[in-house]
Amino acid sequence: MNNNSKVLALKYRPSTFDGLIGQDVVGETIINSIKANKIPNAYLFTGIRGVGKTTIARIVAKSLNCLNGIEKLCSTKLCENCESISNSSHIDVLEMDAASKTGVDDVRDLIEFSRYGPTSSKYKIFIIDEVHMLTKEAFNALLKTLEEPPNHTVFILCTTELHKMPATILSRTQRFDFKRISYSDIESQLKNILKEEKMDYEQECLQIISEKSEGSMRDALSMLDQMICLCDNKLSLEIINNAYGIVEDEVYSSILNLVGKKNGNEMLSLLNNILDRGVSLDDFVSGFNKFLRINFFNLTKEIDEIDLIRIMDMTLKFQSSIKHINQPKIALEILMLKLSHIDKSINISKFLKSGDYQDLKNYNNEDNIELSSKDKNIDIKNSEQDIKEDLP
């Protein structure tokens, strides 16, 4: 495949540790262990999708089998071993997708293959992606090999769902937790790619893509690919807003202002205009929650803090349950009307100074006095009864 025709996620996939984005700790730890010749028989890479687990697994395979050694790993051009590992065609590096090969027979074939030494490399390496998808029987078959692995064999297990992994497997691997990639790191990488692709852009476009990716570099690159196809010569904020259903902060501010004024009719009209533009209910509520969180302290100048917290609590609960609602649009309209009728909060300082508080305090004191008298009478009666029972 022509390199120019590749999708960005493949075209700009790192081939060395130097090219990694956002996983510096993982990379440095593995490099140091290889230099010190302290290589585990089994690695476990865990983290969300698109943060570099399989990519680093292949880089580790190169590092262990590179003809130039890790100090000069692919410093100028790929050596013969690294070239074939990059193309997933190396005879001593086997990749298996556990999502499609989950059975015990698949694992037994892999184990049988691991008994033979490497053909042209130092190590025979097995990369098992989505390893949590293996059946219980397959895990049991793999366990024995992980307990007593051949010296020339290294397993690299990758998973997005660590909680599904058996404890017996976890205890026999060296675990690396891959963190979500920061928005700033994603944004910086997108800038570098657009520079390479000779594409103009508006800065806000990269911010939106970075946030929508939720820490996944692969998702960010997939979205960037899509937006490059959608835009002609320049990434346009207007086009991206329409494509992803982004609602401007000014619109959310207007809605919140109408909520505060209890102007339900105009507020619902504005809400329906937004939805008619093709903005999904989930995107609208998610964006509204984000707007409230980011602008919380500015909004408290106009809305009581406790009322704003109530609004955020209601909208967050609605967002979490929206997938289970049969009529989500009607439910959203009802939610927005409810927000317009939240009772004003009690001002604590004014309440403490008010006569109502003093009356309530006196009332409670009288109740306590009356209750104490009743308790005393009960205690006296109980004591008299106890004395009678003790008498012969």
N, C-alpha and C positions, 0 to 999 in steps of 0.2 A: 504494500500500500504506500502510495506517495505520502511523504511526511506532511505536506501541505493540506492533504485531504483528510488527515486524522482529526478526530474530535480533540478539543483542547486538553481534556483530562488525560488522554494518551500521549498527545504530542509533547506536553510539558510535564510528564511523569518523571520524578527524580530518578536518576540511575546511580547516584552516589550519596553518601551521608551528607556531603556539603550542600546538596540540593534540597534537603528536607526542610519543610516549612512547619514551624510550631511544635516540633517534637525533639528539641535539642537535648533534653535530659535523657530520653530513651536512646538517642543516637550516641551520645557521649558515653553512656554506661556500657553499651554493647561494644563500641570501639575499644574502650579500655580493657574489657574482659577478653577480647580477641588478642589484643597486644600482649596481655599477661598470660595468654594461653589457658585461660580459665573459661572453657566453653561448656555450657550445660548440654546435656543430652536432649533436653526438650525446653523450648521457649513457649510461653503463652502470651499472645498479644491480644489485649482486650480494649474495646472502645467503640464509640458510635461509628456509623458508616462514614466512609470517605475521609478518614483522618490519617491514612497512610499505613495501615497494618500490613496489607499484602505487599505494598511497595517496599516497606522496610524488610519484610520477610525475604524478598528477592535480593535486596541489597546485602543482607546478611549472608545469603547463599553465595553471592559474588565475593564477599569479603573472605569467606572461609575457603573458597576455591580459586580465587584470582591468582593467575600465574605470576603476576608482578608483586604479590603480597599486599597487605592492607595499607602499608605506608605509601604505596604508589598506586593504590586502587584506581584504575581508569583515569589516571591523571592527565593523559593526553588523548588516547583513544582506547576503546574497549579491547581487552585481550581476547583470545579465542574462546576461553571458558566464559568470560563475562558476556560476550556477544551472544552466545547460544542461550545463556541463562536469561538474558533480556528478552530474547525471542521465544522463551518457554520451550526450547527444543533441546535442552541439555540432557544427556542420558543419565546423569547422576543427580539430577534435581527433578523431583516428581511433584507436581501440583495436583491436588485432589479437592474437588468441591463437594463438601459433605452435604450440601443442600440437595444434590442430585444422587449422591452415592452414600446412602445412610446405612446400608445393611452390613451385617457381620461378614458376609462373603467378600465385600469390597475391602474391608479392613484386613481380612485374612490374606488377601492377595498382596496388599501393601506390606504386611508383616513378612510374608514369604520373600518378597523382593528385597526387604531390608537385610536379610541374612547374608546376602552376597556383598562383597566389598565393592567400593567405587571402581569404575572402569578407567577413568582418566583424571580423576581428581582426588583430593585428600579426603573429602567427606561425601557420603551419600545423604542427601537432604530431602526431607519430605515436608511439604507445605500443605497443611490441611485447612482450607478456608471454611468458615461457618461450622466449625467443629461441633458446636452445641447441637447440631441437627442429627448427630449420630444416634443410633438406637442404643438402648441399655446393653444389649448383647454385644454391639460393636465396641462400645466403651470398655466392656469387660475383656474383650479380645485384645484391645490396644493396651490395656493396663499392664499386662504381663511384660510386654516389650518395653514399656516405659520404666518398669521396675528394674529390668536387667537388659538395657539396650546394648547393641554392639558398639565397640569403641569408635568405629568409623561412621556411625549414623547420628544424624541430628534431626529432631522433629521440631517444626515450627507450627504451632496451633494458633489459629486466628478466630476470634469470636466477637460478636456484637452483644451477646446475651450471656454474661458471665454467670448469672444466677442459675442457668440451666446446666452448668458444668458439674459433674460429680466431684465431691471433695477428694476422692481418692486420686483423681486425675490432677486436680489443682496442686496437691501436695507433692507431685512428682515433676513439676515444671518450674521454670524460673519465670515469674510473671512480670509483665510490663503493662502498665495502665496508660493508654494513649488519651490525652486530654483533648477536649474540643479546641480547635484552632481559633485564636483570638480574632476578632473582627479586624483589628489593625493589621495583623499578619496576612489575612485573606485579602484585604484591600490593597496592601502593598504588592502582593503577588499578582493581583488583577491588573494593577498599573504596569508592572513589568511585562506582562503578557500582551496588553494592548499596545505597548510601545513596540514590542517585537512584531505584532500584527499590523503596525502602522495604522491604528484606528484612533480617531479622536473621541473624546467622551466628556460628559459633565460629571464633576466630582460626586455629586449627590447620587448618581447612578450606581457607583461602586459601593457607596454606603448602603443603599437599599439591597443590592445583591449580597453583600457581606452579612447583613442582618437576616435576610431570608434564608441564607444557607445554614444558619444555626450551628456554626462551628465545623461544618463539613466542607473541606476544600473541593472534593469531587462535585458536590451539589452546586457550589459556587461556580465552578468551571462549566458545568452543564448549563446553568442559567446564563452565564456569559455567552456561551456558544449560541444559545437561543436568541439572545438579544442582539448579537452581531448579525444574525440572519434577518432579524426583524428590522433593524435600523440599516440605512444605506451606508452613509459615510461617517456617521457620528452617533454615539450612544446618547439618546435624548431622554431627559427626565420625564417629559410629558408622555412619551411612548411607553417607557418602563412603568410609570404610574398606572397607565391604562391597562397594560399587560398583566400587572400583578395586583390590580385592584387596590392601589394605595390611595388612601383618603388624606387630603392635606390637613395639617394641624389647624388651619384657620376654619375649616369646616367643622371639625370636632369642637372647636372653641364656640362656634355659633350654636351648635346643638346643645352644649352644656349651658350656654347663656339662656337659651329658650327653656331648658329644664329648670333653671333657677327662677325664671319668670313665670313658671307653670303655664307656659303657652303651648299646650299639647297639640293644638291644631297645626300651628306653623312648624312645630318641631317634627311631627309625623310627616308633613309635606316635604320637608328637607330630607328626612330619612329615606323616604320613598324615591326621591330624585336621585339620591346616591345609589340605591339598590338598582334603579332602572339603568344606571350606567354600566351595570354588569358586575358591580362589586359584590362578592359573596358575603353572606351573613357572618360567616366565621372570620373573614378578613376584616369586616367592619368592626366586630366586637373586639377582635385581637388588637386592631389598631387603636380603638378607643381606650382599651386598658393600658396600652403602651403610652398613649398621650397623657392619661391621668397620672401614670407613674412618673414620667419624665418631668411633667409640669406641676407636680404635687404642691411644692412650696410656693409657687407663684399663684396657683389657684386658691390656696387657703386665704389669700388676701380678700377674695370675693365670696368664698363659700366656707362655712364653718368646717374646721378640720375633721370633726367627728362625722359630719354629714358626708364629706368627701370620702372618708374611709368606708362608710356604709355603701356609698355608690360603687366604689371599687370592689367591695366584697360581693355585692349583688351581681355586678357584671362579670366578675371572675367565675362565680358559681354558674352563671348562665353559659359562659363559654365552655366550661367543662361538661355541661349537660346537653349542649345544642344538638349533638349527633343523635340523641335519643328522643328528640321532640318531633312529633308528627307534623305539626304546623309551625315551623321555626320562625317564619316571617311574622305571623300573628303573635307568637310568643315574644319576639323582639319588640314589637310595637307595645305590647302590654308592659314589658320591662321598662321601656323608656317612659311610659306614662306613670309607672310606679315611682321612678326616680324623681318625677316632677312633684310627687306628693309625699316625699319623705318629711316627717315632722322635724321642725327645727330643734336643734339640740339645746339642752339646759345649760346655761352659763353657770358653772359651778360657783364662781366667786359671788355672783349676784344672788344665787340661790341660798348660799350660806348667810348672806346678810339680810335676806328677806324675812318677813314675819312668818311666812309659811314654814320656814325651816324651824323657827323657835317653837311654833305651835306643834309641829311634828315631833320635835325633841321632847316637849312637855308631855305630849300624848304617850310617847314611848316610855317615859319615866313613870307615868301613872300606871301604865300597863305592867311595868316591871315591879312596881311596889305591890300592886294587887296580886300579881303572880307569886311574888315572894311570900306574901301573907298566906296564900293558899298552900304553898309548899311547906310553910312552917306548921300549919294546921295538920297537913297530911303526915308530917314527921312525928308530931305529938301523938296522933292517933296510932300510928305504927308502933311507937315506943310503948304506949299503954298496952297494946295487944301483945307485944313481946313479953312484957312483965307478967301479964295474966297467964301466958303459956308456960312461963318458967315456974310459976307457983305450984306447989304440990296439991 
